[in-house]
Amino acid sequence: MTMPAQTPASTVTDQLHAIRASWGWFAVLGIAFIVLGFVALAHVLASTFVTVLWVGALVLVGGVVQVIHAFRVQGWGRFFYWLLAGVLYVVAGGLMIYNPLLGAGVLTLMIGVALAVEGIFRIFAGVGSRPAKGWGFIVVSGIVTLLLGAIIIARWPVNSLYILGLFLGVDLIVNGVGTLMFGLALREKKS
């Protein structure tokens, strides 16, 4: 007896049913993110330091892996490039862990500059698509992003103590609300 072949549509349908059956887990995860976001916002200084330590640890581990990689690809003629890049990562990660305040300052400045540059690019992208419907929304989005970056840069280094914690808290809350709403929407589809 042969089993009927699964079509892509039946596979997608099976996956949707499995996801819908787990709507409660999405709701619980969303609530957990929201609660953690408010905890992060209540303790922005601690959240900033934890964020810097986490990023520092990731950069440090990445640097160690890159140094090991340099010794594995010695024959490629790029040994010193890989080694130098890995050592720089190790030093940067180590400095962030050793001095989280300095790490917070550097990361905050980088975020401000990245937002400002992204805002400028978004404004140009919106103006460049001007005959298309909705181009103004892209321009407004770019202006808001540019202003956010400019505010962060203008208030630097004082805001370095709270920006990363603030961003972490807001991100957790937004992610939590989205995940909770997704779970509740799945529940409604199940009925």
Secondary structure, 3 states (H helix, E strand, C coil): CCCCCCCHHHHHHHHHHHHHHCHHHHHHHHHHHHHHHHHHHHCHHHHHHHHHHHHHHHHHHHHHHHHHHHHHCHHHCCHHHHHHHHHHHHHHHHHHHHCHHHHHHHHHHHHHHHHHHHHHHHHHHHHHCCCCCCHHHHHHHHHHHHHHHHHHHHCCCHHHHCHHHHHHHHHHHHHHHHHHHHHHHHHHHHC
